């Protein structure tokens, strides 16, 4: 317990520091994931070294202590996925997106309803089957991926407990984001009543090339903007939903000509300059 509390306190301190220093949620999650992995690896080594004095201690560890750590890893991985794929700019689309994420969480609860009720009610009569290593009952296992886990550091249900805790944190975060959306007017709609809007009519891939180029050079706010913030700003300015920029950029990197649009701009601008000099 002493080793665990020390590790957990250090993890919380590091995660709090990242949250205070990083405004972008996606970046915060990206920086937090490796720290959570490191903490889990450390606690795994401790269990391998010291073991457990009794089955009661082992149950307590896998029912309460380990899930408290592993839930943070699940939370930040999910947070990164949600934030990096969130629609940019338009409040209506963001609201619909967040509601869909809540439905995914509710679906997990429904798929694990019996165990979810067991855990929420603080029941203990099946703890020896759920939270002792090597005691898994095939009739009680709901997740096929359990058989791919390290049997020395996993029981049949500690991962599900971690998912439940992570889902609680995700639900809170999503509901807070929905409150923010409901409290603010749709900025795109307000701007449309005041000014003529710019509409991006080239491909989304072309715009993402530009976004990454702008980010590399640091064209806006003296280079202090996070990539996602820059993408959101340009998406709103050009009235276009660009989707998952990270996935698109990964596809761009695999192309035979990764900077196709930027080269086209260079070629056309040089042609224009040459024409004007004639």
DRENPA-3360 file (N, C-alpha, C; in nm, 2 decimals, always signed):
BEGIN
1 = XXXXXXXX = +0.08/-0.12/+0.00/+0.00/+0.00/+0.00/+0.09/+0.13/+0.00 ~ +0.20/+0.12/+0.08/+0.28/+0.24/+0.08/+0.34/+0.27/-0.05 ~ +0.39/+0.17/-0.12/+0.45/+0.18/-0.26/+0.34/+0.23/-0.35 ~ +0.22/+0.18/-0.34/+0.11/+0.21/-0.43/+0.07/+0.36/-0.41 ~ +0.06/+0.40/-0.29/+0.01/+0.54/-0.26/+0.12/+0.64/-0.31 ~ +0.25/+0.60/-0.30/+0.35/+0.69/-0.35/+0.34/+0.70/-0.50 ~ +0.33/+0.59/-0.57/+0.32/+0.59/-0.71/+0.19/+0.67/-0.76 ~ +0.08/+0.65/-0.69/-0.04/+0.72/-0.73/-0.03/+0.87/-0.71;
9 = XXXXXXXX = +0.03/+0.91/-0.60/+0.05/+1.05/-0.57/+0.14/+1.12/-0.67 ~ +0.25/+1.05/-0.71/+0.34/+1.10/-0.81/+0.27/+1.11/-0.95 ~ +0.18/+1.01/-0.98/+0.11/+1.02/-1.11/+0.01/+1.14/-1.11 ~ -0.06/+1.15/-1.00/-0.16/+1.26/-0.99/-0.09/+1.40/-1.00 ~ +0.03/+1.41/-0.94/+0.10/+1.54/-0.95/+0.14/+1.57/-1.09 ~ +0.19/+1.46/-1.16/+0.23/+1.48/-1.30/+0.12/+1.52/-1.39 ~ +0.00/+1.45/-1.37/-0.11/+1.47/-1.45/-0.17/+1.61/-1.42 ~ -0.17/+1.66/-1.30/-0.22/+1.79/-1.27/-0.13/+1.90/-1.33;
17 = XXXXXXXX = +0.00/+1.87/-1.33/+0.09/+1.97/-1.39/+0.06/+1.98/-1.54 ~ +0.04/+1.87/-1.61/+0.01/+1.87/-1.75/-0.12/+1.95/-1.78 ~ -0.22/+1.92/-1.70/-0.35/+1.99/-1.72/-0.34/+2.14/-1.70 ~ -0.25/+2.18/-1.61/-0.24/+2.32/-1.58/-0.16/+2.39/-1.69 ~ -0.06/+2.32/-1.75/+0.03/+2.38/-1.85/-0.02/+2.36/-1.99 ~ -0.12/+2.28/-2.02/-0.17/+2.25/-2.15/-0.31/+2.28/-2.17 ~ -0.34/+2.38/-2.26/-0.48/+2.42/-2.28/-0.56/+2.32/-2.37 ~ -0.49/+2.26/-2.47/-0.56/+2.17/-2.56/-0.58/+2.04/-2.49;
25 = XXXXXXXX = -0.71/+1.99/-2.49/-0.74/+1.86/-2.43/-0.67/+1.75/-2.50 ~ -0.67/+1.75/-2.63/-0.60/+1.65/-2.71/-0.46/+1.64/-2.67 ~ -0.39/+1.75/-2.66/-0.25/+1.75/-2.63/-0.23/+1.71/-2.48 ~ -0.32/+1.75/-2.39/-0.31/+1.70/-2.26/-0.32/+1.55/-2.25 ~ -0.41/+1.49/-2.32/-0.43/+1.35/-2.32/-0.30/+1.28/-2.38 ~ -0.25/+1.34/-2.49/-0.14/+1.28/-2.56/-0.02/+1.27/-2.46 ~ +0.00/+1.38/-2.38/+0.12/+1.38/-2.29/+0.09/+1.29/-2.16 ~ -0.03/+1.27/-2.13/-0.07/+1.20/-2.01/-0.06/+1.05/-2.03;
33 = XXXXXXXX = -0.09/+1.00/-2.15/-0.09/+0.85/-2.18/+0.04/+0.78/-2.14 ~ +0.16/+0.83/-2.19/+0.29/+0.76/-2.15/+0.32/+0.76/-2.00 ~ +0.27/+0.87/-1.93/+0.29/+0.88/-1.79/+0.21/+0.77/-1.72 ~ +0.09/+0.75/-1.76/+0.00/+0.65/-1.70/+0.06/+0.51/-1.73 ~ +0.11/+0.49/-1.85/+0.17/+0.36/-1.89/+0.29/+0.33/-1.80 ~ +0.37/+0.43/-1.77/+0.49/+0.41/-1.69/+0.45/+0.38/-1.55 ~ +0.34/+0.44/-1.50/+0.30/+0.41/-1.36/+0.24/+0.27/-1.35 ~ +0.17/+0.23/-1.45/+0.12/+0.09/-1.45/+0.23/-0.01/-1.45;
41 = XXXXXXXX = +0.33/+0.02/-1.53/+0.44/-0.07/-1.54/+0.52/-0.08/-1.41 ~ +0.53/+0.03/-1.34/+0.59/+0.03/-1.21/+0.52/-0.05/-1.11 ~ +0.38/-0.04/-1.11/+0.30/-0.11/-1.01/+0.30/-0.26/-1.04 ~ +0.31/-0.29/-1.17/+0.32/-0.43/-1.21/+0.45/-0.50/-1.16 ~ +0.56/-0.42/-1.17/+0.69/-0.47/-1.12/+0.68/-0.49/-0.97 ~ +0.61/-0.40/-0.90/+0.60/-0.42/-0.75/+0.52/-0.54/-0.71 ~ +0.41/-0.57/-0.79/+0.33/-0.69/-0.76/+0.41/-0.82/-0.78 ~ +0.49/-0.81/-0.89/+0.58/-0.93/-0.92/+0.68/-0.95/-0.82;
49 = XXXXXXXX = +0.73/-0.84/-0.76/+0.84/-0.85/-0.66/+0.79/-0.89/-0.52 ~ +0.68/-0.83/-0.48/+0.63/-0.85/-0.34/+0.52/-0.95/-0.33 ~ +0.44/-0.96/-0.44/+0.32/-1.05/-0.43/+0.22/-1.00/-0.34 ~ +0.13/-1.09/-0.29/+0.02/-1.06/-0.20/+0.03/-1.15/-0.08 ~ +0.00/-1.10/+0.04/+0.01/-1.18/+0.16/-0.11/-1.27/+0.17 ~ -0.22/-1.24/+0.11/-0.34/-1.32/+0.12/-0.43/-1.30/+0.00 ~ -0.53/-1.39/-0.02/-0.63/-1.37/-0.13/-0.71/-1.24/-0.11 ~ -0.73/-1.21/+0.02/-0.80/-1.08/+0.05/-0.73/-0.96/+0.00;
57 = XXXXXXXX = -0.60/-0.96/+0.02/-0.51/-0.85/-0.03/-0.51/-0.84/-0.19 ~ -0.51/-0.96/-0.25/-0.51/-0.97/-0.39/-0.64/-0.91/-0.45 ~ -0.75/-0.95/-0.39/-0.88/-0.91/-0.43/-0.89/-0.75/-0.42 ~ -0.84/-0.70/-0.31/-0.85/-0.56/-0.28/-0.77/-0.48/-0.39 ~ -0.65/-0.54/-0.42/-0.56/-0.47/-0.52/-0.63/-0.47/-0.66 ~ -0.68/-0.58/-0.71/-0.74/-0.59/-0.84/-0.88/-0.53/-0.85 ~ -0.95/-0.52/-0.74/-1.08/-0.46/-0.74/-1.08/-0.31/-0.72 ~ -0.98/-0.26/-0.65/-0.98/-0.11/-0.61/-0.85/-0.04/-0.66;
65 = XXXXXXXX = -0.74/-0.10/-0.63/-0.61/-0.02/-0.65/-0.57/-0.01/-0.80 ~ -0.55/-0.13/-0.86/-0.51/-0.13/-1.00/-0.61/-0.06/-1.09 ~ -0.74/-0.08/-1.08/-0.83/-0.01/-1.17/-0.83/+0.14/-1.15 ~ -0.79/+0.19/-1.03/-0.78/+0.33/-1.01/-0.67/+0.39/-1.10 ~ -0.56/+0.32/-1.12/-0.45/+0.36/-1.21/-0.49/+0.34/-1.36 ~ -0.53/+0.21/-1.39/-0.55/+0.18/-1.53/-0.67/+0.26/-1.59 ~ -0.76/+0.30/-1.50/-0.88/+0.38/-1.55/-0.83/+0.52/-1.61 ~ -0.72/+0.57/-1.55/-0.66/+0.70/-1.60/-0.61/+0.68/-1.74;
73 = XXXXXXXX = -0.54/+0.57/-1.76/-0.49/+0.54/-1.90/-0.60/+0.53/-2.00 ~ -0.71/+0.45/-1.96/-0.82/+0.44/-2.05/-0.89/+0.57/-2.08 ~ -0.90/+0.65/-1.97/-0.96/+0.78/-1.99/-0.89/+0.87/-2.08 ~ -0.76/+0.88/-2.07/-0.68/+0.97/-2.16/-0.67/+0.92/-2.30 ~ -0.66/+0.79/-2.32/-0.67/+0.74/-2.46/-0.80/+0.77/-2.52 ~ -0.91/+0.75/-2.45/-1.04/+0.79/-2.50/-1.06/+0.94/-2.52 ~ -1.01/+1.01/-2.43/-1.01/+1.16/-2.44/-0.94/+1.21/-2.57 ~ -0.83/+1.15/-2.59/-0.75/+1.19/-2.71/-0.83/+1.15/-2.84;
81 = XXXXXXXX = -0.89/+1.03/-2.84/-0.96/+0.99/-2.96/-1.08/+1.08/-2.98 ~ -1.15/+1.11/-2.87/-1.27/+1.20/-2.89/-1.24/+1.34/-2.93 ~ -1.14/+1.40/-2.87/-1.10/+1.53/-2.90/-1.04/+1.55/-3.04 ~ -0.96/+1.45/-3.08/-0.89/+1.46/-3.21/-0.98/+1.43/-3.33 ~ -1.10/+1.37/-3.30/-1.20/+1.34/-3.41/-1.32/+1.43/-3.40 ~ -1.32/+1.52/-3.30/-1.43/+1.61/-3.28/-1.45/+1.71/-3.40 ~ -1.58/+1.72/-3.45/-1.60/+1.82/-3.55/-1.56/+1.96/-3.51 ~ -1.50/+2.03/-3.61/-1.45/+2.17/-3.58/-1.56/+2.27/-3.61;
89 = XXXXXXXX = -1.57/+2.37/-3.52/-1.64/+2.49/-3.55/-1.79/+2.49/-3.52 ~ -1.86/+2.41/-3.59/-2.01/+2.42/-3.58/-2.07/+2.35/-3.46 ~ -2.13/+2.43/-3.37/-2.18/+2.38/-3.24/-2.28/+2.27/-3.26 ~ -2.37/+2.27/-3.35/-2.47/+2.17/-3.37/-2.41/+2.04/-3.40 ~ -2.30/+2.03/-3.48/-2.23/+1.91/-3.51/-2.16/+1.86/-3.39 ~ -2.10/+1.95/-3.31/-2.02/+1.90/-3.19/-2.12/+1.84/-3.09 ~ -2.24/+1.90/-3.08/-2.34/+1.85/-2.98/-2.38/+1.71/-3.02 ~ -2.41/+1.69/-3.15/-2.45/+1.56/-3.20/-2.34/+1.46/-3.18;
97 = XXXXXXXX = -2.21/+1.50/-3.20/-2.10/+1.41/-3.18/-2.08/+1.37/-3.03 ~ -2.09/+1.47/-2.94/-2.08/+1.43/-2.80/-2.19/+1.34/-2.75 ~ -2.31/+1.37/-2.80/-2.43/+1.28/-2.76/-2.40/+1.14/-2.81 ~ -2.34/+1.12/-2.92/-2.31/+0.99/-2.97/-2.21/+0.92/-2.88 ~ -2.11/+1.00/-2.83/-2.01/+0.94/-2.74/-2.08/+0.89/-2.61 ~ -2.17/+0.97/-2.56/-2.25/+0.92/-2.44/-2.32/+0.80/-2.47 ~ -2.38/+0.78/-2.59/-2.45/+0.66/-2.62/-2.36/+0.54/-2.62 ~ -2.23/+0.56/-2.67/-2.13/+0.45/-2.67/-2.10/+0.41/-2.53;
105 = XXXXXXXX = -2.09/+0.50/-2.43/-2.07/+0.47/-2.29/-2.19/+0.39/-2.24 ~ -2.31/+0.43/-2.27/-2.43/+0.36/-2.22/-2.44/+0.22/-2.28 ~ -2.39/+0.21/-2.40/-2.39/+0.07/-2.47/-2.30/-0.02/-2.39 ~ -2.18/+0.03/-2.35/-2.09/-0.05/-2.27/-2.16/-0.10/-2.14 ~ -2.23/-0.01/-2.08/-2.30/-0.04/-1.95/-2.40/-0.15/-1.98 ~ -2.48/-0.14/-2.09/-2.58/-0.24/-2.12/-2.52/-0.38/-2.15 ~ -2.40/-0.37/-2.21/-2.34/-0.50/-2.25/-2.28/-0.57/-2.13 ~ -2.25/-0.49/-2.02/-2.19/-0.55/-1.90/-2.28/-0.52/-1.78;
113 = XXXXXXXX = -2.41/-0.52/-1.80/-2.51/-0.48/-1.70/-2.50/-0.55/-1.57 ~ -2.49/-0.68/-1.58/-2.49/-0.77/-1.46/-2.37/-0.73/-1.37 ~ -2.25/-0.73/-1.43/-2.14/-0.70/-1.35/-2.14/-0.55/-1.31 ~ -2.19/-0.46/-1.39/-2.20/-0.32/-1.36/-2.28/-0.30/-1.23 ~ -2.39/-0.38/-1.22/-2.48/-0.37/-1.10/-2.41/-0.43/-0.98 ~ -2.33/-0.54/-1.00/-2.26/-0.60/-0.90/-2.16/-0.50/-0.84 ~ -2.08/-0.44/-0.92/-1.98/-0.35/-0.88/-2.04/-0.22/-0.81 ~ -2.14/-0.17/-0.87/-2.20/-0.04/-0.82/-2.27/-0.07/-0.68;
121 = XXXXXXXX = -2.31/-0.19/-0.66/-2.38/-0.22/-0.53/-2.28/-0.27/-0.42 ~ -2.15/-0.26/-0.45/-2.05/-0.30/-0.36/-2.06/-0.45/-0.31 ~ -2.11/-0.53/-0.40/-2.13/-0.67/-0.37/-1.99/-0.74/-0.36 ~ -1.98/-0.85/-0.29/-1.85/-0.92/-0.27/-1.86/-1.07/-0.30 ~ -1.98/-1.13/-0.31/-1.99/-1.27/-0.31/-1.93/-1.34/-0.43 ~ -1.89/-1.27/-0.54/-1.82/-1.33/-0.65/-1.68/-1.27/-0.67 ~ -1.63/-1.20/-0.57/-1.50/-1.14/-0.58/-1.39/-1.24/-0.61 ~ -1.40/-1.36/-0.55/-1.29/-1.46/-0.57/-1.29/-1.50/-0.72;
129 = XXXXXXXX = -1.40/-1.50/-0.79/-1.40/-1.53/-0.93/-1.36/-1.41/-1.02 ~ -1.40/-1.29/-0.98/-1.37/-1.17/-1.05/-1.23/-1.12/-1.04 ~ -1.18/-1.13/-0.91/-1.06/-1.05/-0.88/-0.94/-1.13/-0.82 ~ -0.94/-1.26/-0.85/-0.82/-1.34/-0.82/-0.77/-1.40/-0.95 ~ -0.64/-1.39/-0.96/-0.57/-1.44/-1.08/-0.59/-1.59/-1.09 ~ -0.61/-1.64/-1.21/-0.62/-1.79/-1.23/-0.75/-1.85/-1.18 ~ -0.85/-1.77/-1.14/-0.97/-1.82/-1.09/-1.09/-1.78/-1.18 ~ -1.06/-1.74/-1.30/-1.17/-1.69/-1.39/-1.27/-1.80/-1.42;
137 = XXXXXXXX = -1.39/-1.77/-1.41/-1.50/-1.86/-1.45/-1.55/-1.82/-1.59 ~ -1.53/-1.92/-1.69/-1.57/-1.89/-1.82/-1.71/-1.84/-1.84 ~ -1.80/-1.89/-1.76/-1.94/-1.84/-1.77/-1.96/-1.70/-1.73 ~ -1.86/-1.64/-1.66/-1.87/-1.50/-1.62/-1.79/-1.40/-1.70 ~ -1.71/-1.46/-1.79/-1.63/-1.37/-1.88/-1.70/-1.32/-1.99 ~ -1.71/-1.18/-2.00/-1.78/-1.12/-2.11/-1.69/-1.06/-2.22 ~ -1.57/-1.04/-2.19/-1.47/-0.98/-2.28/-1.37/-1.08/-2.33 ~ -1.38/-1.11/-2.46/-1.29/-1.21/-2.52/-1.15/-1.17/-2.52;
145 = XXXXXXXX = -1.12/-1.04/-2.51/-0.98/-0.99/-2.51/-0.91/-1.03/-2.38 ~ -0.99/-1.07/-2.28/-0.93/-1.11/-2.15/-0.82/-1.22/-2.18 ~ -0.84/-1.30/-2.27/-0.74/-1.41/-2.29/-0.61/-1.37/-2.36 ~ -0.61/-1.24/-2.40/-0.48/-1.18/-2.45/-0.40/-1.11/-2.34 ~ -0.46/-1.10/-2.22/-0.40/-1.02/-2.12/-0.29/-1.11/-2.05 ~ -0.20/-1.04/-1.98/-0.10/-1.10/-1.90/-0.17/-1.16/-1.77 ~ -0.17/-1.29/-1.76/-0.24/-1.36/-1.66/-0.18/-1.33/-1.52 ~ -0.05/-1.29/-1.51/+0.01/-1.25/-1.39/-0.02/-1.12/-1.33;
153 = XXXXXXXX = -0.09/-1.03/-1.42/-0.12/-0.90/-1.38/-0.26/-0.86/-1.41 ~ -0.34/-0.96/-1.44/-0.48/-0.93/-1.47/-0.57/-1.04/-1.42 ~ -0.69/-1.00/-1.38/-0.80/-1.09/-1.35/-0.91/-1.08/-1.46 ~ -1.01/-1.15/-1.44/-1.11/-1.15/-1.55/-1.19/-1.02/-1.56 ~ -1.19/-0.94/-1.45/-1.28/-0.83/-1.44/-1.22/-0.70/-1.39 ~ -1.09/-0.70/-1.36/-1.03/-0.57/-1.31/-1.03/-0.46/-1.43 ~ -1.02/-0.51/-1.55/-1.02/-0.42/-1.66/-1.16/-0.35/-1.68 ~ -1.26/-0.43/-1.65/-1.40/-0.38/-1.67/-1.42/-0.27/-1.56;
161 = XXXXXXXX = -1.37/-0.30/-1.44/-1.38/-0.20/-1.33/-1.32/-0.07/-1.38 ~ -1.20/-0.08/-1.44/-1.13/+0.04/-1.49/-1.21/+0.11/-1.60 ~ -1.27/+0.03/-1.68/-1.36/+0.09/-1.79/-1.47/+0.17/-1.72 ~ -1.53/+0.11/-1.62/-1.65/+0.18/-1.55/-1.60/+0.31/-1.49 ~ -1.49/+0.31/-1.42/-1.43/+0.44/-1.36/-1.40/+0.54/-1.47 ~ -1.33/+0.49/-1.58/-1.30/+0.58/-1.69/-1.42/+0.64/-1.76 ~ -1.52/+0.56/-1.77/-1.65/+0.60/-1.83/-1.72/+0.71/-1.75 ~ -1.71/+0.70/-1.61/-1.76/+0.80/-1.53/-1.69/+0.93/-1.55;
169 = XXXXXXXX = -1.56/+0.93/-1.57/-1.48/+1.05/-1.59/-1.52/+1.11/-1.73 ~ -1.53/+1.02/-1.83/-1.56/+1.06/-1.96/-1.70/+1.12/-1.97 ~ -1.79/+1.06/-1.90/-1.93/+1.12/-1.90/-1.93/+1.26/-1.84 ~ -1.86/+1.28/-1.74/-1.85/+1.41/-1.67/-1.79/+1.51/-1.77 ~ -1.68/+1.47/-1.83/-1.62/+1.56/-1.93/-1.71/+1.60/-2.05 ~ -1.78/+1.50/-2.10/-1.87/+1.52/-2.22/-1.99/+1.61/-2.18 ~ -2.04/+1.58/-2.06/-2.16/+1.66/-2.02/-2.12/+1.81/-1.99 ~ -2.00/+1.83/-1.94/-1.95/+1.97/-1.93/-1.93/+2.04/-2.06;
177 = XXXXXXXX = -1.88/+1.96/-2.16/-1.86/+2.02/-2.30/-2.00/+2.05/-2.36 ~ -2.10/+1.97/-2.33/-2.23/+1.99/-2.38/-2.29/+2.12/-2.32 ~ -2.27/+2.14/-2.19/-2.31/+2.26/-2.12/-2.25/+2.38/-2.18 ~ -2.12/+2.38/-2.21/-2.05/+2.49/-2.28/-2.11/+2.52/-2.41 ~ -2.15/+2.42/-2.49/-2.21/+2.44/-2.62/-2.34/+2.50/-2.61 ~ -2.42/+2.46/-2.51/-2.56/+2.51/-2.49/-2.56/+2.65/-2.44 ~ -2.45/+2.69/-2.37/-2.45/+2.83/-2.31/-2.40/+2.93/-2.41 ~ -2.34/+2.88/-2.53/-2.28/+2.97/-2.62/-2.36/+2.97/-2.75;
185 = XXXXXXXX = -2.38/+3.09/-2.82/-2.44/+3.09/-2.95/-2.35/+3.03/-3.05 ~ -2.41/+2.98/-3.16/-2.33/+2.92/-3.27/-2.26/+3.03/-3.33 ~ -2.12/+3.03/-3.31/-2.04/+3.14/-3.36/-2.05/+3.15/-3.51 ~ -2.06/+3.04/-3.58/-2.07/+3.04/-3.73/-2.19/+3.11/-3.77 ~ -2.31/+3.08/-3.70/-2.43/+3.15/-3.74/-2.43/+3.30/-3.71 ~ -2.37/+3.34/-3.60/-2.36/+3.48/-3.57/-2.28/+3.55/-3.67 ~ -2.17/+3.49/-3.71/-2.08/+3.56/-3.81/-2.15/+3.57/-3.95 ~ -2.23/+3.47/-3.98/-2.30/+3.48/-4.11/-2.39/+3.59/-4.12;
193 = XXXXXXXX = -2.45/+3.64/-4.01/-2.54/+3.75/-4.01/-2.47/+3.89/-4.02 ~ -2.34/+3.88/-3.99/-2.26/+4.01/-3.99/-2.17/+4.03/-4.11 ~ -2.12/+3.92/-4.16/-2.02/+3.94/-4.27/-2.05/+3.83/-4.38 ~ -2.00/+3.85/-4.50/-2.00/+3.75/-4.60/-1.90/+3.64/-4.56 ~ -1.93/+3.52/-4.57/-1.85/+3.41/-4.52/-1.75/+3.36/-4.63 ~ -1.64/+3.32/-4.59/-1.54/+3.25/-4.68/-1.58/+3.10/-4.68 ~ -1.58/+3.04/-4.80/-1.61/+2.90/-4.81/-1.49/+2.83/-4.88 ~ -1.43/+2.74/-4.82/-1.32/+2.66/-4.88/-1.38/+2.56/-4.98;
201 = XXXXXXXX = -1.33/+2.58/-5.11/-1.39/+2.49/-5.21/-1.29/+2.39/-5.27 ~ -1.17/+2.40/-5.22/-1.07/+2.29/-5.25/-1.10/+2.17/-5.16 ~ -1.01/+2.07/-5.18/-1.03/+1.95/-5.10/-1.00/+1.97/-4.95 ~ -1.05/+1.89/-4.87/-1.01/+1.89/-4.72/-0.87/+1.85/-4.71 ~ -0.82/+1.76/-4.79/-0.68/+1.72/-4.78/-0.59/+1.84/-4.81 ~ -0.62/+1.92/-4.90/-0.54/+2.03/-4.94/-0.54/+2.13/-4.82 ~ -0.65/+2.15/-4.76/-0.65/+2.24/-4.64/-0.57/+2.19/-4.53 ~ -0.57/+2.06/-4.51/-0.49/+2.00/-4.40/-0.34/+2.01/-4.43;
209 = XXXXXXXX = -0.30/+2.00/-4.56/-0.16/+2.03/-4.60/-0.12/+2.17/-4.55 ~ -0.21/+2.27/-4.58/-0.18/+2.41/-4.54/-0.17/+2.42/-4.39 ~ -0.27/+2.36/-4.32/-0.27/+2.37/-4.17/-0.14/+2.32/-4.11 ~ -0.09/+2.20/-4.16/+0.04/+2.15/-4.11/+0.15/+2.24/-4.15 ~ +0.15/+2.30/-4.27/+0.26/+2.39/-4.31/+0.26/+2.51/-4.22 ~ +0.14/+2.57/-4.20/+0.13/+2.69/-4.11/+0.18/+2.66/-3.97 ~ +0.15/+2.54/-3.92/+0.19/+2.50/-3.79/+0.34/+2.48/-3.78 ~ +0.40/+2.43/-3.88/+0.54/+2.41/-3.88/+0.62/+2.54/-3.88;
217 = XXXXXXXX = +0.56/+2.64/-3.96/+0.63/+2.77/-3.97/+0.59/+2.86/-3.85 ~ +0.48/+2.83/-3.78/+0.44/+2.91/-3.67/+0.38/+3.05/-3.72 ~ +0.29/+3.04/-3.82/+0.24/+3.16/-3.88/+0.15/+3.24/-3.79 ~ +0.08/+3.18/-3.70/-0.02/+3.25/-3.62/+0.01/+3.25/-3.47 ~ -0.02/+3.36/-3.41/+0.00/+3.38/-3.26/+0.15/+3.36/-3.22 ~ +0.24/+3.39/-3.31/+0.38/+3.37/-3.29/+0.42/+3.22/-3.26 ~ +0.34/+3.14/-3.33/+0.37/+2.99/-3.32/+0.33/+2.93/-3.19 ~ +0.24/+2.99/-3.11/+0.20/+2.94/-2.98/+0.07/+2.86/-2.99;
225 = XXXXXXXX = +0.00/+2.86/-3.11/-0.12/+2.78/-3.13/-0.09/+2.63/-3.14 ~ -0.17/+2.55/-3.06/-0.17/+2.41/-3.08/-0.22/+2.38/-3.22 ~ -0.18/+2.26/-3.28/-0.23/+2.22/-3.41/-0.38/+2.21/-3.41 ~ -0.44/+2.15/-3.31/-0.59/+2.14/-3.31/-0.66/+2.27/-3.31 ~ -0.60/+2.37/-3.23/-0.66/+2.50/-3.22/-0.65/+2.57/-3.36 ~ -0.54/+2.56/-3.42/-0.52/+2.62/-3.56/-0.62/+2.56/-3.66 ~ -0.64/+2.42/-3.65/-0.73/+2.36/-3.74/-0.88/+2.40/-3.71 ~ -0.91/+2.42/-3.58/-1.05/+2.46/-3.55/-1.07/+2.60/-3.60;
233 = XXXXXXXX = -0.97/+2.69/-3.59/-0.98/+2.83/-3.63/-1.00/+2.84/-3.78 ~ -0.92/+2.77/-3.86/-0.93/+2.78/-4.00/-1.06/+2.70/-4.05 ~ -1.10/+2.60/-3.98/-1.22/+2.53/-4.02/-1.34/+2.62/-4.00 ~ -1.34/+2.70/-3.89/-1.45/+2.80/-3.87/-1.44/+2.91/-3.97 ~ -1.32/+2.96/-3.99/-1.31/+3.08/-4.08/-1.35/+3.04/-4.23 ~ -1.32/+2.92/-4.27/-1.35/+2.88/-4.40/-1.48/+2.80/-4.41 ~ -1.55/+2.79/-4.30/-1.68/+2.72/-4.30/-1.68/+2.58/-4.36 ~ -1.59/+2.50/-4.31/-1.58/+2.36/-4.36/-1.55/+2.27/-4.24;
241 = XXXXXXXX = -1.61/+2.15/-4.24/-1.58/+2.05/-4.15/-1.47/+1.96/-4.20 ~ -1.35/+1.96/-4.14/-1.24/+1.89/-4.20/-1.22/+1.75/-4.13 ~ -1.29/+1.72/-4.03/-1.28/+1.59/-3.97/-1.15/+1.56/-3.89 ~ -1.10/+1.44/-3.90/-0.99/+1.39/-3.82/-0.86/+1.43/-3.89 ~ -0.80/+1.54/-3.85/-0.68/+1.59/-3.92/-0.56/+1.49/-3.90 ~ -0.55/+1.42/-3.79/-0.44/+1.34/-3.76/-0.44/+1.21/-3.85 ~ -0.56/+1.16/-3.87/-0.57/+1.04/-3.96/-0.54/+1.08/-4.10 ~ -0.60/+1.20/-4.15/-0.57/+1.25/-4.28/-0.43/+1.27/-4.31;
249 = XXXXXXXX = -0.36/+1.33/-4.21/-0.22/+1.36/-4.22/-0.14/+1.23/-4.24 ~ -0.18/+1.13/-4.16/-0.11/+1.00/-4.17/-0.12/+0.94/-4.31 ~ -0.24/+0.96/-4.38/-0.26/+0.92/-4.51/-0.18/+1.00/-4.61 ~ -0.17/+1.13/-4.58/-0.09/+1.22/-4.67/+0.06/+1.18/-4.67 ~ +0.11/+1.14/-4.55/+0.25/+1.10/-4.55/+0.28/+0.97/-4.63 ~ +0.18/+0.89/-4.66/+0.19/+0.77/-4.74/+0.18/+0.80/-4.89 ~ +0.14/+0.92/-4.93/+0.13/+0.95/-5.07/+0.26/+0.95/-5.14 ~ +0.26/+0.93/-5.27/+0.38/+0.94/-5.35/+0.43/+1.08/-5.35;
257 = XXXXXXXX = +0.34/+1.18/-5.35/+0.38/+1.32/-5.34/+0.30/+1.38/-5.22 ~ +0.37/+1.38/-5.10/+0.30/+1.43/-4.98/+0.25/+1.58/-4.98 ~ +0.33/+1.66/-5.05/+0.29/+1.81/-5.05/+0.24/+1.85/-5.19 ~ +0.15/+1.77/-5.24/+0.09/+1.79/-5.37/+0.03/+1.93/-5.38 ~ -0.06/+1.97/-5.29/-0.12/+2.10/-5.30/-0.03/+2.22/-5.28 ~ +0.07/+2.20/-5.19/+0.17/+2.31/-5.17/+0.25/+2.33/-5.30 ~ +0.29/+2.22/-5.36/+0.36/+2.23/-5.49/+0.28/+2.30/-5.60 ~ +0.15/+2.27/-5.60/+0.07/+2.33/-5.70/+0.06/+2.48/-5.68;
265 = XXXXXXXX = +0.05/+2.52/-5.55/+0.05/+2.67/-5.52/+0.18/+2.73/-5.56 ~ +0.29/+2.67/-5.54/+0.42/+2.72/-5.57/+0.43/+2.74/-5.73 ~ +0.39/+2.63/-5.80/+0.40/+2.63/-5.94/+0.31/+2.75/-6.00 ~ +0.19/+2.76/-5.96/+0.09/+2.86/-6.01/+0.14/+3.00/-5.97 ~ +0.19/+3.02/-5.85/+0.24/+3.15/-5.81/+0.36/+3.19/-5.90 ~ +0.45/+3.10/-5.92/+0.57/+3.13/-6.00/+0.53/+3.16/-6.14 ~ +0.43/+3.09/-6.20/+0.38/+3.12/-6.33/+0.32/+3.26/-6.34 ~ +0.24/+3.30/-6.23/+0.18/+3.43/-6.22/+0.29/+3.54/-6.22;
273 = XXXXXX = +0.39/+3.52/-6.14/+0.50/+3.61/-6.13/+0.57/+3.63/-6.26 ~ +0.60/+3.52/-6.33/+0.67/+3.52/-6.46/+0.58/+3.60/-6.56 ~ +0.45/+3.57/-6.56/+0.36/+3.64/-6.65/+0.36/+3.79/-6.63 ~ +0.35/+3.83/-6.50/+0.35/+3.97/-6.47/+0.48/+4.05/-6.51 ~ +0.59/+3.98/-6.51/+0.72/+4.04/-6.55/+0.74/+4.05/-6.70 ~ +0.65/+3.99/-6.78/+0.67/+4.00/-6.92/+0.63/+4.14/-6.97;
% end
